[in-house]
């Protein structure tokens, strides 16, 4: 594992030597000549990353973010800042999944905070904050088999609904009043139109992962530009849409939101509209390729629109009826609040909120964070009434089955 950090003054040669997996990112984003070893060697030794981005008129931070995501994916849980060993003797344990685009800067900031926290309080902290890309397998290993609330981490972070409300996982502990929300009642004005705070004050939401549309005008033909989620369910969009099925947190949020409004019929129509399933990072790359069949509309996390903006044929559409919200939750155990309150306050605070919002485009609920949403940005949020009135875990399993049946029949 390399301890070298990606930076703008690195040459392409250095980057590829340390992280050969990034070649795919370069090739997929316009540097086709790097595919050929001779051509690559001719320029790689002196061409710096910053200059390479400028030759394509790419935003440097955005392009570095895509490279870093590929690096993180390859490392698959391992980096120099992560505390991999959970010490059962620690006074505080923090566990969870972090969105890939912001994981490293969050870990770096958290590492410094914990050092200071331990010096001030004398409390030792072990934490294991994995990449969200490990998803369901990690939760299966670390959360699903816990029977006693005492075995839960003191603080748990992750996105999505399934883990938090499924009665087979953490959902069963919510009914025991195991958790407490320490984030307060004030919410960022960007969320003022929806009631996103847990009224029972068990769960904290620190940020949102918005789902939006990316429209590829190169394959549009006579089709209209979709402006609302219901537009995608019309027959004219059948087999025209790419969906983030592999991003289970976001995909489940989409299924729940559409089921709430359109029932099983809406989920069936969604299955028929799918052309292919892609990870969001593949979606932007695919839009630039000629050989593959391209979807007209791609549903993706708002973060990935940073790269899409570099392609002229692509239009980003924030749906008129709202970007579907996949919440980033933080659970804090009530019994250990005397030790964990400062940590929970840091994780839900302004500094972390700015990293989430400005580096990851995951809008923060912290009232002092500038989410840079300087345009109309309505939300499609299923709401706490719907969450409490339904068995969310079972509903996710049911809607996934309806979707799969419809997709296979299409």
C-alpha positions, 0 to 999 in steps of 0.5 A: 500500500502506497503512502503517497498522496495524489497531487496536481504537480505529479507527472502522469508517469508518477501517478501511473507507477503508484496507481496503475488502475488510474489508466482506465480513468485517463483513457475514459476521459479523453486521453486515448493516447495513454492506452498505447505504451509508446505514446504514453511513455513519450509524454508521461514523464514530463506532463503534470496532472494539472497541465493534463487537466487544462488541455481538456478544459477539465476542472482540476479538483473534479478530475482529481476526485475521479482519479482518487475515487479509482484509487480508493476503490482499488485500495478497497478499505485500506489507506494510511489514515484508517484505523483498521483494528478495532480495539475492544478495550477502547472507551469509544468505538466509531464505525460506518461507511463513508461516501467514497468521494469524501472519505479521505479528507473526512478521515484525515480531519477525523484522525486529527480531531480524535488525537485532540479529543483523547488528549483532552479527555483521556478516552481512547477511540477506535474507529473503522470507517470503510468505503461505501463501495463495500456496501451490503457485504460489510453490513452483513459482516459487521451489523446484521449479527449483533443481537445485544445493543451493547455490541453496537458501536457508540457511533455508526455512520452510513447512507441509505434506509435499509440498514437503519430501518430493517427489523433484521438489522439496526431497525430493531434497536430503534424501538428500544430507544438505544439511540439519541439525536444530538444535532439539535432542531435547527436545519440548513435553510436548503432543507427548510421545505421538508421535515427531514429531522427525526421527530422521535429524536432517535436518528440524526441525519447529517447530509443528503445524497441527491439523485438527479438526471443526466441527459445525453443529447447525442442520443436524444432524437425526438424524445423530450427532456424529462423534468419530473420523475413520472416522466421516466415512467412513460412508455417512450422512455422504455429501455432508455435509462441507466440506473444506479442499481449497484449503489444500493443506498441510492437505488433503494431510496429511488425505489421507496420514493417512486413506490410511495407515489406510484405503487408497484405499477411505478416500480414495474415501469421503472424496470421497463425503462432501464437500459442498463445498470451502472455504477455512477462513475461508469455513467459519465465515462460511458457517455463519451464512448462511441461503441457502446449503446448509450442510455438517453437518461442516467440517474445518478448521485449529484456528485457525479455531475461534476465530471458530466459538466465537462461533456458538452452533450450532457445536460444535468437536470435537477427534477422539478418535483425534487431530487430523491434524498438518500440520507446520510445517517449518524446513530449515537448510543444514548448510554455513552453520550457522556463520552461521545457527545464531542465526537458526534458534534464534530461529525455533524458539525460545520467542518465535516459538513463543508467537506461533504457539501463542497468536496462531495456535493452531499448537501449538509444539514448544518445550518452554517454550511454553504451547500452551494445550491444557488438554484431551485433545488426541491427535494423528494423526501419520503418523510418520517410518517411514511417511514414509521407507517411502513416496514421499510426493510420489507418494502425494500425487499418487495420493491426490489423483487417487483423491479427485477421481475419487470426488468427481466420481462422487458 
